[in-house]
């Protein structure tokens, strides 16, 4: 289980399970986890976070951040939200066109979180799942393959 926070939702705490649901709780969830430390053990993984700037361009909200793991930068995150739309699949082509205007050929495909959920309202938990996917990719890049010795 991963415990995550988002500055857009300061009173919420997100608990994500590997390949499972995302639990949204209030900020006291961290305190509860400390009290349950006999049942849950903290992973030794480094803290990973993204910090950056938030821009608004008409109805688009763009957040560009640096992803850091420990003391060093490991990547860049770009989050784009189109305010008037709550069903992400309805405005994906518009988001894609907007992303292509400044990312060019580096524009990503549709996020895996869309999956089979074409007509579902997009919420904060969906954003956190996408951040978790990004952080897992960055963690995997950090793992150096061990060469076999013969």
N, C-alpha and C positions, 0 to 999 in steps of 0.2 A: 504494500500500500504506500502510495506517495501522498504527502500532504503538501498542498500548494496554496499560494495566496496570489491575489490579483489586485493591483492598486485601483482598478476600476470598480471593484466591489470590496471596499475596505472592511466591511462588517461580516464578510463571508470567508469561510475556509473550505477548500475543496479537497476531498480525499478520493484519489483515483486508485482503482485496483487494476492489476495487470489484466488486460483483455476483459475487463468487467465494467461495472457501473461506476458512475461518478457521484459521490455523496456530497451534498452541499450542506454545510452546517454553519453555525455562528463562530465567531473568533475564539470562543472558549473551547473549541474542539482540541486545540493544542494543549490546553491544560488537562483535559480529559486523557489525552494520549500519554502525557507524562505520568499521570496517576495509574495508567494501565501498563507501565513499562515492564511489569512482571510477565505480561502476556504478549506484548509486542516489543520486539527488539529493534532499535534504530539500525538502519543500514550504515555501513561504513563509507558509502558513496559520498563523494564531494558535493557540496551545495552547488547547485546550478541555478542561475537566474538570468533574466534579461531586464536591462534598464535602458531607457531611451527617452525619446521625445514624441509627443503626441501632436499631430497636425490635423487641422480641419480644412477641407477644401470643398466648399458647397455642401453637399449631402454626404460626402465621403469623410471618414475618419481614418487617418493613417498613423500607425505607430511604428517607428523604426527604432530598434534597440540593439545593443551589443549583448551577446550571450556570453556570460562569464562562468567559468568553472574554477572555483577557488580564486586565486589572485589573477588569473590570466584570461584574456579574451579568447573565445573559441569559435565565434561565428556572429552572424547578423540575423536578426529576425525582422520581418516586415509583416505587419498585420493590417488588413484593410477591411473596413466595415462600411456598408452602405445603409445609412440610417433609415430611410423610408421602407426598407424591405425586411421582413421578419422571417420569410421562408427563403433560405439561402439559395436553393436550387432555382427559384424563380428569377433571381438576379445574377446568377453565376456568369452569364455571358457579358453582362455589363461590368462586373467586377474584373473579369478576365481582360476586357478591353482597357479598363482603367490601369490595371497592373502592367499590361504591355506598353502603355505609354511611358513608363519610367523604368521598367525592368527589362524591356526588350525581349531577347531570346531566352532570358533566364526566368521567365514567367512559369510558375509551377502549374501542374495539372490540378484537377479537382481534388480537394482533400478527401482522405479516406473516411472521415467522419460523416460525409454525406451518405456514403454507402447506399443502402436501400431506403433511406429516409428522405425521399424526394419532396414530400409535402408536409414536413414537420417544421414547427417553429424552431428557429435557431436560438439557442440560449447560452448563458455563460459557461455551462458545463461543456458544451461543444468546443468553445474556445480553449478551455483548459485541456481537453483531450488533445487538441492540435498542438498545444505547447508541450504536452507530455511526449508526443510523437517526435517533435523537434529535439527535445532534450535527450531522448533515447538515441536518436541518430547521432547527436554530438557525442554522447557517452561512448557509443560504439566506435566512433572515429578515434577515440583516445586509447582504445585497447590495442596494444601492440601485439601482433601475432608472435607467438613463441616458435622459434625455429627448432626443428628436431635435430638432435645431436646424435651422430652415429659413431 
